[in-house]
Amino acid sequence: MKKYFSKFLYVISAKKRTIFILLCLFLLISVLDALGIGLVGPFMSLATNPDLVFKSSWLNWGYVNSGFQSTSQYIALLGLGIIIIFGIKSLLYFQVQRYIYDFSLTQQGLLKLRLLHGYLTVNYTYHLNKNSALLIQNIIHETFLFCYSVTLPLLSSAANSVVVSALILLLLKTDFSATASILLMLTLAFAFYNKFKDQMAYWGKEGSESDTEMIRIINHSVGGLKETRVIGCESYFESQMNIQAQRHALTGSLFQVFQSLPRIAIEALLVTFIVCFISVSLVFNQNPQNLISILSIFAVASIRLIPAASQLMSAIGTLRNSSYSLNKLYFDLKELETNKLESIKSIKSLYKSESNVTIGKSTSIQKLNFRNVLILNKINYSYPNVSENALENVSLTLKKGQSIALIGKSGAGKTTLVDVILGLLIPNHGDIRVDGVSIYDNLRSWQNLIGYIPQSIFLMDDTIERNIAFGVLDEQIDSQKLQKAIQTAQLEELISQLPDGIKTAVGERGVRLSGGQRQRIGIARALYHQREILILDEATSALDNETENLISEAIRSLSGTKTLILIAHRLSTVEHCDRIYVLERGRIVKSGNYQEVVLGQTISS
């Protein structure tokens, strides 16, 4: 349980002080609970034998100073005091319960933000080995379970532990032997329930894994709806979903049924005890007044003890069932933290590398301004757990306003090199410098200089306007910049034909548009944000010849004003580039202008 609690404290965003205040409130409620219940027995004795008022010094003092003419009125006043104590306790209990739910749901929201921030800012290599279904499930489903199956049960078990402890102390003072019998029965019930702790953890693991699989199946079937329909494999995805749904239903139902056992068992045991206790007392001719007093306390205590004890056992079962979800969140957050630290360490190691004695001397963080030249100096990169370098000693120079092209066969390292330039991958050795300043001094500032246009454009299920001004609030969208980007990307004719113009929704992943139209929106997006350096990764490969020519002409018109880096398979698209680099197995094997690289190869072949 100690490890469980330490993981909980790591995952939760609240301060320990807040949790301590909650525990203090639980203690206060429990004291009031025990006080109120403890007064019920004496009150019942007074109600049946008013002369007891005169046998107690403090009751007699109160009666004399109260001014009442009869003990009945005085006892009624004492009853009102007990009612007030219970009223205060109930009001406090309601407020604490409200605070607990507000606290838990707030923590759920903060945890969602913490995970989303972590996934968005973690090293890019992290996402190369992660399925998006798992990330979605962690943010949506696992945070929900953390709130309702970890935080709430943990706080509930803390509250009920204090209540049960206070009530047992009260009952021990009332009748030791009877309370010892109750404790023995509760211990036996808990021991039986505890035997199934591993099974409850297994049910939680099965439920979580089946949820992940269902999200993955939905992503695959709906995400590839066109292919699913054409191939006719709807039944395949439906059968896969049915298997996971049944798996989830089975483990969920088994756990929920098992959760009802504590209440049933505790109720049966306590009722059995009370009946046996009365029977034994009658057999041994115990004083009826003492019996009424004791039974009053035990009866009222049972009203509170039964739900508190059963809820405590159920909460412990829920905590064990949700241990898999807590572990997922804990290890995921740890991995994100470790990955972030390793990324920082990788950047720092660039400055300590003996092979980079000419770089990394500047440690002051400053805003990057690209005025003259961009230099890649002996870049080496290998993917995690891969011994062979994906890039090896890649060096190139790009002056402001120039355009270069990266060509080569699939797997030559073009995309990896672009990802390094984008700052998504941190090289093992080497540096990238802008006008003599390393981009790793301020990576965010460097990325603010870059516009990226990939082969497959991501479009939100939103309007054309919002997709072009990606990440900009509606009230901050610059209409002049938007219109200029639309013109340059050859989108004017398309938008003029749409009923809602730039307010037209494009559908999920741009399903209502053609491939070429989606690509032009991606180009317009990069142009809208007015970045100094544009990287086009097969940006025109999805376009027809006519559209490609229009876009290529628009791109060529940017030469001199924008610095361009192109990845291309069609050699006709790189003819205008100032310099072409040929990559092979992560190395630059040839470079020069179009005539030297492309035409020279053609002649020699």
C-alpha positions in Angstrom: 0.0 0.0 0.0 3.0 2.3 0.6 4.1 2.0 -3.0 0.6 2.5 -4.2 0.3 5.7 -2.2 3.7 7.0 -3.4 2.6 6.5 -7.0 -0.6 8.3 -6.3 1.2 11.3 -4.9 3.5 11.4 -7.9 0.6 11.3 -10.4 -1.7 13.7 -8.6 -1.0 17.4 -9.0 -2.3 18.5 -5.6 0.0 19.6 -2.8 0.4 17.2 0.2 -1.0 20.1 2.4 -4.4 19.8 0.7 -4.5 16.0 1.3 -3.5 16.6 5.0 -6.4 19.1 5.4 -8.8 16.5 4.0 -7.6 14.0 6.5 -8.1 16.5 9.3 -11.7 17.1 8.2 -12.3 13.3 8.1 -11.0 13.1 11.7 -13.3 15.9 12.8 -16.3 14.3 11.2 -15.5 10.9 12.8 -15.1 12.5 16.3 -18.5 14.1 15.9 -19.9 10.9 14.6 -18.6 8.9 17.5 -19.7 11.6 20.0 -23.2 11.7 18.6 -23.6 7.9 18.6 -22.0 7.6 22.0 -24.6 9.9 23.5 -27.5 7.9 22.2 -27.1 5.1 24.7 -27.0 7.3 27.8 -29.9 9.3 26.4 -32.0 6.2 26.0 -31.1 5.2 29.6 -32.2 8.7 30.8 -35.4 8.5 28.9 -36.3 5.1 30.5 -35.0 6.1 34.0 -35.1 9.9 34.6 -33.8 9.5 38.1 -30.3 8.8 36.6 -30.1 12.6 36.2 -29.6 13.0 40.0 -27.0 10.2 40.1 -24.6 12.0 37.7 -22.8 15.0 39.2 -22.5 17.0 35.9 -26.1 16.1 34.8 -27.4 17.1 38.2 -25.4 20.4 38.1 -26.8 21.1 34.6 -30.4 20.3 35.7 -30.2 22.6 38.8 -28.8 25.5 36.8 -31.1 25.0 33.8 -34.2 26.3 35.6 -36.4 23.4 34.4 -39.2 22.2 36.7 -39.1 18.6 35.5 -36.5 16.1 34.4 -38.5 15.4 31.3 -37.9 18.9 30.0 -34.2 18.7 30.8 -33.8 15.3 29.1 -35.7 16.7 26.0 -33.1 19.6 26.0 -30.3 17.0 26.1 -31.9 15.2 23.2 -32.0 18.6 21.3 -28.2 18.9 21.9 -27.7 15.4 20.4 -29.7 16.4 17.4 -27.6 19.6 17.0 -24.4 17.5 17.1 -25.7 15.2 14.4 -26.9 18.2 12.4 -23.5 19.8 12.5 -21.9 16.5 11.6 -24.2 15.9 8.7 -23.6 19.5 7.3 -19.9 19.1 7.6 -20.1 15.6 6.0 -22.0 17.1 3.1 -19.5 19.9 2.6 -16.5 17.5 2.9 -18.1 15.2 0.3 -18.6 18.2 -2.0 -15.0 19.2 -1.5 -13.8 15.7 -2.2 -15.7 15.5 -5.5 -14.5 19.0 -6.5 -11.0 18.1 -5.5 -11.0 14.8 -7.5 -12.6 16.2 -10.6 -10.2 19.1 -10.6 -7.3 16.7 -10.3 -8.7 14.8 -13.3 -8.7 17.9 -15.4 -5.2 18.8 -14.3 -3.9 15.3 -15.1 -5.4 15.5 -18.6 -3.6 18.7 -19.2 -0.4 17.3 -17.7 -0.5 14.3 -20.0 -1.4 16.3 -23.1 1.4 18.8 -22.4 3.8 15.8 -21.9 2.8 14.1 -25.2 3.0 17.4 -27.2 6.4 18.4 -25.9 8.1 15.0 -25.4 11.0 14.0 -27.7 9.7 13.1 -31.2 11.2 9.6 -30.9 8.8 8.8 -28.1 5.9 8.9 -30.6 7.6 6.6 -33.1 6.9 3.6 -30.7 3.5 4.6 -29.4 0.1 3.9 -30.7 -2.2 7.0 -30.7 -5.0 4.8 -29.2 -2.9 4.3 -26.1 -2.3 8.0 -25.7 -6.0 8.8 -26.2 -7.0 6.2 -23.7 -4.6 7.5 -21.1 -5.8 11.1 -21.5 -9.5 10.2 -21.6 -10.2 6.9 -19.9 -7.3 6.4 -17.5 -7.6 9.9 -16.0 -11.3 9.1 -15.5 -10.4 5.9 -13.7 -7.8 7.8 -11.7 -10.5 10.2 -10.5 -13.3 7.7 -9.8 -11.3 4.5 -9.1 -8.2 5.8 -7.3 -8.6 9.3 -5.9 -12.2 9.0 -4.7 -11.8 5.5 -3.2 -8.5 6.4 -1.6 -10.1 9.5 0.1 -13.2 7.4 0.9 -11.1 4.6 2.4 -9.2 7.2 4.5 -12.5 8.7 5.7 -14.1 5.4 6.4 -11.0 4.1 8.2 -11.2 7.0 10.6 -15.0 6.4 11.1 -14.6 2.7 11.7 -11.7 3.2 14.1 -13.7 5.8 16.1 -16.8 3.6 16.2 -14.8 0.6 17.3 -13.2 2.6 20.1 -16.6 3.7 21.2 -18.0 0.1 21.2 -14.9 -1.2 23.0 -15.6 1.3 25.8 -19.3 0.3 25.8 -18.8 -3.5 25.8 -15.3 -5.0 25.3 -16.3 -8.6 24.7 -19.1 -7.8 22.3 -16.8 -5.5 20.3 -14.1 -8.0 20.2 -16.5 -10.5 18.7 -17.5 -7.9 16.0 -13.8 -7.3 15.3 -13.2 -11.0 14.8 -16.0 -11.3 12.3 -14.9 -8.2 10.4 -11.3 -9.5 10.3 -12.5 -12.9 8.9 -14.6 -11.1 6.3 -11.7 -8.9 5.2 -9.3 -11.9 5.2 -11.6 -13.7 2.8 -12.0 -10.7 0.6 -8.3 -10.1 0.6 -7.6 -13.5 -0.9 -8.9 -12.2 -4.2 -6.6 -9.2 -4.4 -4.6 -10.5 -7.4 -7.8 -11.5 -9.2 -9.2 -7.9 -8.8 -5.9 -6.5 -10.2 -6.2 -8.9 -13.1 -9.8 -7.8 -13.9 -8.6 -4.2 -13.9 -5.8 -5.0 -16.3 -8.1 -6.9 -18.6 -10.6 -4.0 -18.6 -7.9 -1.4 -19.4 -6.4 -3.4 -22.2 -9.7 -4.2 -23.8 -10.5 -0.4 -23.7 -7.3 0.3 -25.5 -8.0 -2.3 -28.1 -11.5 -1.0 -28.8 -10.1 2.5 -29.4 -7.5 1.1 -31.7 -10.2 -0.9 -33.7 -12.4 2.2 -34.0 -9.4 4.3 -35.2 -8.5 1.7 -37.8 -12.0 1.0 -39.1 -13.4 4.5 -39.1 -10.1 6.2 -40.0 -9.8 3.9 -43.1 -13.5 4.0 -43.9 -13.1 4.2 -47.7 -10.8 1.2 -47.8 -13.0 -0.7 -45.3 -16.1 -0.1 -47.6 -14.3 -1.0 -50.8 -12.6 -4.1 -49.5 -15.8 -5.1 -47.6 -14.1 -5.9 -44.3 -16.7 -4.3 -42.0 -17.4 -7.7 -40.4 -13.8 -8.1 -39.5 -13.7 -5.0 -37.5 -17.1 -5.7 -36.0 -16.0 -9.2 -34.9 -12.8 -7.7 -33.3 -14.9 -5.1 -31.5 -17.3 -7.8 -30.3 -14.4 -9.9 -28.8 -13.0 -6.9 -26.9 -16.5 -5.7 -25.8 -17.2 -9.2 -24.4 -13.8 -9.3 -22.7 -14.6 -5.9 -21.1 -18.1 -6.9 -20.1 -16.9 -10.2 -18.5 -14.2 -8.7 -16.3 -16.3 -5.6 -15.4 -19.3 -7.7 -14.3 -17.2 -10.1 -12.3 -15.6 -7.2 -10.4 -18.9 -5.4 -9.8 -20.6 -8.6 -8.5 -17.6 -9.2 -6.2 -17.8 -5.6 -4.9 -21.3 -6.3 -3.5 -20.0 -9.1 -1.2 -18.6 -6.9 1.6 -21.9 -5.2 2.3 -23.9 -8.5 2.1 -21.4 -10.3 4.4 -21.0 -7.5 7.0 -24.8 -6.9 7.2 -25.3 -10.7 7.8 -22.6 -10.9 10.4 -23.7 -7.8 12.4 -27.3 -8.9 12.4 -26.3 -12.3 13.5 -24.2 -10.8 16.3 -27.0 -8.5 17.6 -29.5 -11.4 17.7 -27.0 -13.7 19.4 -26.0 -10.9 21.9 -29.6 -10.3 22.9 -30.3 -14.0 23.2 -27.2 -14.6 25.4 -28.1 -11.6 27.6 -31.6 -12.9 28.1 -30.4 -16.3 29.0 -28.0 -14.9 31.7 -30.7 -12.5 33.0 -28.7 -9.3 32.3 -30.2 -6.0 33.6 -32.7 -4.8 30.9 -31.8 -1.1 31.3 -28.1 -1.9 30.7 -29.1 -4.1 27.8 -31.2 -1.2 26.2 -28.4 1.2 26.7 -25.8 -1.1 25.1 -28.1 -2.2 22.3 -29.0 1.5 21.5 -25.3 2.3 21.0 -24.7 -0.9 19.0 -27.8 -0.4 16.9 -27.0 3.3 16.0 -23.3 2.4 15.6 -24.3 -0.4 13.2 -26.3 2.0 11.1 -23.0 3.9 10.5 -20.6 1.0 10.9 -22.1 -1.3 8.2 -21.9 1.2 5.3 -18.5 2.5 6.5 -16.9 -1.0 6.8 -18.5 -2.3 3.6 -17.4 0.9 1.7 -13.9 0.6 3.1 -13.6 -3.0 1.9 -15.1 -2.0 -1.5 -12.8 0.9 -1.8 -9.8 -1.3 -1.1 -11.1 -3.7 -3.9 -11.5 -0.8 -6.3 -8.0 0.5 -5.5 -6.6 -3.0 -6.3 -8.7 -3.2 -9.5 -7.4 0.2 -10.6 -3.8 -0.5 -9.8 -3.1 -1.3 -13.5 -4.4 2.1 -14.5 -2.4 3.9 -11.8 0.7 2.0 -12.9 0.1 3.0 -16.5 -0.2 6.7 -15.6 2.7 6.5 -13.2 5.1 4.8 -15.6 3.9 7.0 -18.6 4.6 10.2 -16.7 7.9 8.8 -15.5 8.8 7.9 -19.1 7.8 11.4 -20.3 9.9 13.0 -17.6 12.9 10.7 -18.4 12.5 11.3 -22.1 12.5 15.1 -21.5 15.6 14.9 -19.3 17.4 12.7 -21.9 16.5 15.3 -24.6 18.1 18.0 -22.5 21.0 15.8 -21.8 21.4 15.1 -25.5 21.5 18.8 -26.3 24.0 19.4 -23.5 26.2 16.5 -24.7 26.6 18.3 -28.1 28.6 21.0 -26.3 30.8 18.5 -24.5 31.6 16.3 -27.6 35.3 16.4 -28.5 34.3 16.1 -32.2 32.5 19.5 -32.0 35.3 21.7 -30.7 34.3 24.5 -33.0 30.7 24.6 -31.9 28.6 25.0 -28.8 30.7 27.8 -27.2 27.7 30.1 -26.7 25.6 29.1 -23.7 23.5 32.3 -23.5 19.9 31.9 -24.7 19.0 34.4 -27.4 16.4 34.9 -30.1 17.5 33.6 -33.4 17.4 35.9 -36.5 18.3 34.4 -39.9 20.1 37.1 -41.9 22.9 35.3 -43.7 23.7 31.6 -43.5 22.5 28.3 -42.1 25.2 25.6 -41.5 24.8 21.9 -40.8 28.1 20.8 -39.4 28.9 17.0 -39.4 25.4 15.8 -38.3 25.3 12.2 -37.0 22.1 10.6 -35.9 21.0 7.1 -35.0 17.5 6.1 -33.8 17.1 4.7 -30.3 18.2 1.0 -30.0 19.6 1.1 -33.5 23.4 0.7 -33.9 23.7 1.9 -37.5 23.6 5.6 -38.1 20.6 7.0 -40.1 22.7 10.1 -40.8 26.5 10.2 -40.9 28.7 13.3 -41.2 26.1 15.3 -43.0 27.3 18.9 -43.7 25.8 21.5 -45.9 25.5 25.3 -46.1 22.4 27.3 -47.0 22.4 31.0 -47.6 19.4 33.1 -46.9 17.1 33.3 -50.0 18.6 30.1 -51.5 16.7 26.9 -52.3 18.2 23.5 -52.0 16.8 20.0 -52.8 17.4 16.7 -51.0 17.1 13.7 -53.4 17.8 10.0 -53.1 16.1 6.6 -52.9 13.6 5.7 -50.2 15.5 5.1 -47.0 18.4 7.3 -48.0 17.9 9.5 -44.9 16.1 12.5 -46.4 13.2 12.5 -44.0 15.5 11.9 -41.0 17.6 14.8 -42.0 14.5 17.0 -42.3 13.4 15.9 -38.9 16.8 16.9 -37.5 16.5 20.3 -39.2 13.0 20.7 -37.8 14.4 20.1 -34.3 12.3 17.0 -33.8 15.3 14.8 -33.6 18.4 15.8 -31.6 21.6 14.6 -33.4 24.1 12.4 -31.5 26.9 14.6 -32.8 27.2 17.8 -34.8 25.4 21.1 -34.7 23.1 23.4 -36.7 24.0 27.0 -36.6 22.2 30.1 -37.8 24.5 33.0 -38.3 27.0 31.5 -35.9 24.4 30.7 -33.2 23.4 27.1 -32.4 19.7 26.4 -32.8 20.0 24.3 -29.6 20.5 27.4 -27.6 16.8 28.2 -28.2 15.1 25.4 -30.1 11.7 27.0 -29.9 13.0 30.2 -31.5 14.5 28.2 -34.3 11.3 26.4 -35.0 9.5 29.7 -35.1 11.6 30.4 -38.3 10.4 27.2 -40.1 7.3 26.4 -42.1 6.8 22.7 -42.8 4.7 21.3 -45.7 4.6 17.5 -45.5 3.5 15.0 -48.2 0.3 14.2 -46.2 -1.3 17.3 -44.8 -3.1 17.1 -41.4 -6.4 18.9 -41.5 -8.7 19.5 -38.6 -12.4 18.8 -38.8 -13.0 22.6 -39.1 -13.2 25.4 -41.5 -10.7 26.2 -44.3 -10.0 29.5 -42.5 -9.0 27.8 -39.2 -7.0 25.1 -41.0 -4.9 27.8 -42.8 -4.5 29.9 -39.6 -3.6 26.7 -37.7 -3.3 27.3 -33.9 -4.5 31.0 -34.1 -7.5 32.2 -32.2 -10.4 33.5 -34.4 -10.1 37.0 -33.1 -6.4 37.1 -33.9 -6.6 35.8 -37.5 -5.1 38.4 -39.9 -7.4 38.6 -42.9 -4.8 40.3 -45.1 -2.2 37.6 -44.4 -4.9 34.9 -44.9 -5.9 36.3 -48.3 -2.3 36.6 -49.5 -1.6 33.0 -48.5 -4.8 31.8 -50.3 -3.7 33.6 -53.5 -0.2 32.2 -53.4 -1.4 28.7 -52.8 -3.8 28.9 -55.8 -6.9 28.4 -53.6 -9.0 31.4 -54.8 -10.9 29.5 -57.4 -11.8 26.7 -55.0 -12.9 29.0 -52.2 -15.0 31.1 -54.6 -17.0 27.9 -55.6 -17.8 26.9 -52.1 -21.1 28.0 -50.6 -19.5 29.2 -47.3 -16.2 30.3 -48.7 -13.4 30.2 -46.2 -15.9 29.2 -43.5 -16.6 25.9 -45.3 -15.9 22.9 -43.1 -13.4 20.4 -44.7 -14.5 17.3 -42.7 -12.4 15.0 -40.6 -8.8 14.8 -42.1 -10.2 17.0 -45.0 -12.4 14.1 -46.4 -14.5 16.6 -48.3 -11.5 17.8 -50.4 -9.4 16.2 -53.0 -5.7 15.4 -52.3 -4.5 18.4 -54.3 -6.9 20.7 -52.4 -5.7 19.5 -49.1 -2.1 20.0 -50.2 -2.8 23.6 -51.2 -4.3 24.3 -47.8 -1.2 22.9 -46.2 0.9 25.2 -48.4 -1.3 28.2 -47.5 -0.9 27.3 -43.9 2.9 27.6 -44.1 2.7 30.8 -46.1 0.1 32.4 -43.6 2.5 32.0 -40.7 5.2 33.8 -42.7 8.2 31.6 -41.8 11.7 32.5 -43.0 12.5 28.9 -44.1 10.1 26.6 -45.9 10.6 22.9 -45.9 8.6 21.0 -48.5 8.5 17.2 -48.0 7.2 15.9 -51.3 4.7 18.8 -51.0 3.5 18.6 -54.7 3.6 14.8 -55.1 -0.2 14.5 -54.5 -1.1 17.1 -57.1 -2.0 16.7 -60.7 0.4 18.0 -63.4 -1.5 21.2 -63.9 -1.9 22.0 -60.2 1.7 21.0 -59.6 2.9 23.4 -62.2 0.9 26.2 -60.6 2.2 25.4 -57.1 5.7 24.9 -58.3 5.5 28.3 -60.0 4.2 29.8 -56.8 7.1 28.2 -54.9 9.6 29.4 -57.4 8.2 32.9 -57.0 9.2 32.7 -53.3 12.9 32.1 -54.2 15.0 35.0 -53.1 12.4 36.1 -50.4 12.1 32.7 -48.7 14.7 30.1 -48.0 13.5 26.7 -49.4 14.5 23.1 -48.6 12.8 20.6 -50.8 12.5 16.8 -50.6 11.5 15.4 -54.0 11.3 12.3 -56.1 10.2 14.1 -59.2 13.4 15.6 -60.5 11.5 18.2 -62.5 10.4 19.9 -59.3 14.0 20.6 -58.2 15.2 22.1 -61.5 15.1 25.6 -60.2 17.0 24.9 -56.9 20.3 26.6 -56.4 21.9 23.3 -55.1 21.0 19.7 -55.0 22.2 17.1 -52.5 22.0 13.4 -53.2 21.7 11.2 -50.1 22.6 7.5 -49.9 22.5 5.5 -46.7 22.6 8.6 -44.6 25.5 10.3 -46.4 25.7 13.1 -48.9 27.4 11.4 -51.9 27.0 14.1 -54.4 26.1 17.8 -54.6 25.9 20.6 -57.1 23.4 22.4 -59.3 20.8 20.7 -61.5 23.0 20.4 -64.5 25.9 18.9 -62.5 23.8 16.4 -60.4 20.8 15.4 -62.5 21.8 16.0 -66.1 25.3 14.7 -65.3 23.7 11.4 -64.1 21.5 11.3 -67.2 24.4 11.7 -69.6 26.6 9.1 -67.8 23.8 6.6 -67.9 
